[in-house]
Amino acid sequence: MNNIKNMGCFTLGCVSLFFTHALYAATQPTFSIVPVTTNGNHILMSEIGKTSVIYKVTNNTAITRPLALSTLTSTALSQNTQAVGACGDNPFVLQGHGGSCDLSLVINGSQLQSDVAQAPEVCATLSNGTPTPFLCSQTSRHDSLVVTKVAPYAYIANAGNGTEAGTRCDVDPSTGEFSNCLQGAITSLSLEQVQLTANGRQTYLVDARNQILTCAMPISGIVSNCFTTNATDMDAPQTITFNTAETYAYITNFQNSTITQCDMNSTTHDLTGCVTTGSNITNPQGLVFNAANTYAYITNATGAINVTQCDVNPSSGALDNCIDSGATFSGSTGVGTDSMADLATIKRTPH
């Protein structure tokens, strides 16, 4: 009798286990499509802006499959297939049991006619490369791409200007002229730079007093809910730059000639776990990455090396193997790139 009772409990356990497994299989999408950055899929975009949002696409089936991105509904959207780890041109192949790639969608503000709401979709393809509608997955409603068109603003850091440290101006998209400038839109005693996240909804303020503040950026363009991050290891910080995934922040320190690398929390927006990275740097004042995030370029205000080039460690984000880029300038105070990081621009101190 005891044996029968034990057998019944064992059988019930099997049924329960089978039910749980079936429920999990039913709720897991065939192909997961999830934004890499929390809320990074909610974008504020002006007609003079350009940015990108990255989704992680994962094949949850047991079979290696060729996949294709379904047609994008807005002409302002396009796919970037060139970055490291990016999903390739249609069709791209993902291994079974968790094979993944980064789906990078570029939003071009100049082509943005109105707000955009789209759930990116990938489908398995037939042998001729044609997507089949019978094996597709979309993002969840929460993770869908939402682009809100806003008026273009410019933010100017007025170093050492006390309570009127930051000025916000309207920008004419046709002429580039500034108007309706509001002083005091950003307050900080020694503001050096204003840096927005890719979705335009959060901003980071570099204060030369060795602190980084972060604030919400509403549609009005007036910062709010500011707090001082836990960023450390700074000495007269000048600029802050993020990697494409916005998992790391890089701060240039003029006084001690270093770069500080911090972890970025996409939920709280805090900066933590800061360490020193890079070498062959003298009084750095600007840092940018190439489009693939494989190289960093740092401008040095003084010293023999005008622009330092570093490898970006794909695992840790550290700046390694820093060397002279070979570029020769005098008094370089900043470096920038075009919207897709294909062309570099060096800012120099006038003589």
N, C-alpha and C positions, 0 to 999 in steps of 0.2 A: 504493500500500500504506500509506504514511504517513497519507494522508487517511482510509483506512478505520480505522486504529488510533486516530486522533484522534476520529473519529466514535464509535467504541466507547466511549472514555473519556467523551466528552460525554454519551452516552446513559446510561451507568452513573451519571454524576453526577445526571442528571435523576431516575432511579429512586430513588437514595438520598435526594434532596431531597424527592421525593413521599412516600416512606416516613416520613421525619422529620415532615413536615407532618401526615400522617395520624395518626401516633402522638400528636402534640401535640393534635390535634383530639379524639382519643378519650379523652385523659386530662383535658382541661379540662371542668369541669362546665358544664352549660347556664346555670345561674345560680349564681354564687359567693356563699357566705354565710360571712363571715369576721369574727371579733371584732375590733373596732377596737383594743382594748388587749390585749396579749399576756397570756394566762392570765386575762383579765378575765371569762371565762366560767365560772370555778371560784369559786363564791360561798360564803362562810360567812355564814349568816343566822339571827338569833334571831327569836323571835315578836314582838318589839317593834320590829324594824327594817324598813326599806324602802329599796330601792336599785334600780338599773337596770343592764342590760348592753346594749351597743350592738354590732350586727353591721352590716357593710357588705355590702349586697346589690348585685350587679353582673350586668347582662344581657350575657352573652357571645355571644348570637346576633346575627345581622345585622338582625333585625326588631324594631321597636318593639312591645312586648308589655304587655298588662294582666296584672298578677300579683296573687296573693292569698296571705296567710299562712295555712297550714293550722291547724286547730284546736289550741289549746294544751291539754296534757294535765292541767295542774294549775290549780285555782282561784286559786292564789297568783300566777299569771302573767297579765299583761295587756300590751297594746301601747300605747305612748305615741306618738300621731301628731301632736303639737302642736309638737315641737321643730324648730328650723331644720334643714332638710335631711332631716327624718324621712320615712320611707315613710308615705304617707297611709293612709286607711281602705281596706279591700278593696273593689274592686280598685285597686291603684296602678299607674301606668304608668311603664315605664322604656324610654328610647330604646335602639335597637340599638347594637352596637359599643361597649359599655362604659358605658352609662347606669347610674347607681347612686343609692342612697339609704341612709339610716341606719335600720335596724330596731331600735327601742328597746323592749326588753322590761323591764317593771317587775315586781319581785319583792316582794310584800307579805307580810312575816313573820307578820302576824296571821292570814293565811289558809293558812299553811304547816303542813300536817298531818304531813308526813314529808319525807325527802330527795327531790329531784327530779332526774331525768336525762332530758333531751329534746334531740333534734336538730331545731332549727328548720327548717321546710320551707316553700318557696314553690313555687306551681304557676301555670302559665299558665291564664288563664280563658277560658271560652267567651263568645260574644257576650251571653249573659244574665247574665254575672258568675259563673257556677258554675265552680269550679276543675276542670280536667281532670287525671285521675291519670296521663295519658300523657306529660306534660311538666312534671316536678317535679325539684327539687334539694333536698338536705339538706346540713347542715354535715357536715364530716368527723367521725369519732369523737373526735378530739382537740379539735375546736372545739365539740363539743356543750355545751349548757348543763348544768352540774352544780351543784346547790344543796344544801349540807350544813347541816342544822338543828343549831344549837348553842345552848347556854345563854346568856342575855343577860348582858352585863357592862357596867359603867360604869368609866371611867378618869378619875381626878381628878389634876390637876397641883397639887402642893404646892410652890409657888414658894419657892426658897431653902432647901429642906429636905434638901439634900445627898443621901445615899445612899437616902433614902426619899422621893425627889421625886415618884414616881408611885404611886398607890394603885388597885388593882383591886378592885371590889366586884361581887358577884352582885346582880342586879336581879329583884325579884318582878314578873312580867309583869302580875299582877292589881292590885297596890297601888302598884307603883313603888318600894317600899321597898328600901334597900340592906342587904345582910348579908354576912357572911364576908369583910369587907374585908381585903385583904392589902397592907400597906405595903411598899414596896420592890419591888413588881412591876415598876416601871420606875425606873431609876436615871439621874439626870442632876443636875448641881450646881445648875442654875438653870432648871428646867423650867417653861415657860409654857403649853404646849398639847400634847395628844395627838390626832393626826388619823389616822383610818383611811382606807384606800382603799375604793372602792365595793365591792370583793369581800370586804373584811374580812380579807384575808390579809397585808397589809403596813401598817405604821404609821410615821408621821413624827412626830418629837419636836422641838418648838421649844425651843431652849436660848437663854436671854437673853444668853449669852456669844458671840453672833454665830455660831452654828452650828446646822445641822439634821441630826439623826441619823435613820436609817431602820432598822427592825427587822422581822424576820419575826414574824407573829402566828399561832401555831398554835391548834388548837381549845382548848387549855388556857387561853388568854388571857394567858399569860406570855410577854412578848417575848423574842426570841432572835436571835442572829446580827446584832447591831447594828453599824453602822459610820457614820462621819461622812461626809455627802455633800460634794460639791464646790460647794455653794451659796456664793455670794459677794455682795458689795454689800449687806450687812446692818448695821443699827445698832440694837441692842436689839430684836430681833424678838419679836413678840407672838403671832401666829397664822400658820397656813399653810392655804391653801384651794386646791382643784384645780378645773379646768374639768371638764365632764361627761366628755369623752373621756380625761381624765387625761393630757393631753399637756403641760400647763403647770401649774406651781405658783406661787402668789402669796403673798408673805410681807409682812406689815405690819411696818414699822419705826417704833417709837415715837420714838426719839431724833432722827432726821433727817427725820421726817415724809415718808417715801416708801413706795412699794410696789415690791418686787423680784419680777420675773417670771423664772422659770427653766424650762428644758426638762426634762421628766420622761422618764427612760428606763424603759420598761415591762418590760425584761428585767433590767437591773442595779439598777433603782430609784434610781439616782443622780440628782442635780440638777446641771445644768450650763448653760452659756451664759446666766448670769444678767445681767439688765439692769434699769434703773430705768424704771418706767412710771407713768402717772397724773399728776394735778396737783390743785391746790386741796384739799390734804390736810394736816391738822395733828394730829400725834400719833395716828396711826391705831391702832385696837385690834381691829378686826374687819372681815371682808370676805366677802360672799356674792354669788352670781349668781342671776339669775332662771332659771326652768326652761328657757328657750330659749337661755341663755348669750349673750344679746345685751346685757345690762346688768349692771354690777357696782355694789354698794352698799357703801360704806366708812364705818364710824363713826369720828368724830374725838373724842378725849377733851377737846380744848380748841379754841379758835378760834371764828370766827363761823359756820362751816358745821358743823352737827351730823352730817349724813349726806351724803356726796358720792356722786353718781351719775355713772357713766362708761359710755360706749359700749365694747363689746368688739369689736375688729377681728377679723372672721371669718377672716382669713388669718394674721395674725401673733400674735393673742391679746393685743395691746397694749391698754391702757386709754386711750381717747381721749375728747376733748370732755367732760372732767369738770366738772360743775356742781353747784350747790347743789340737792339733791333737793327742798327745800322743807319737809322734816320738821324740827320744832323740838323739841329735847330739851336736857337739861342734864347734862353729864358722861357722855356715851355711851361705854361701854367694850366693847360687843360688839353684833353683829347676827347674827340667825339666821333661818331660814325653816322652814316646815313641810316635810314629807317630799317634796312635789312642787314646792317653791319657789314656791308661790302666795301665801303669806302671810308677811310679814316681822315679826320680833320684835326689839325694841331693848332691850339691857341697859343700865341706868344705874347710876352710882355713887350709893349712898344718901347723903342729906343729913340 
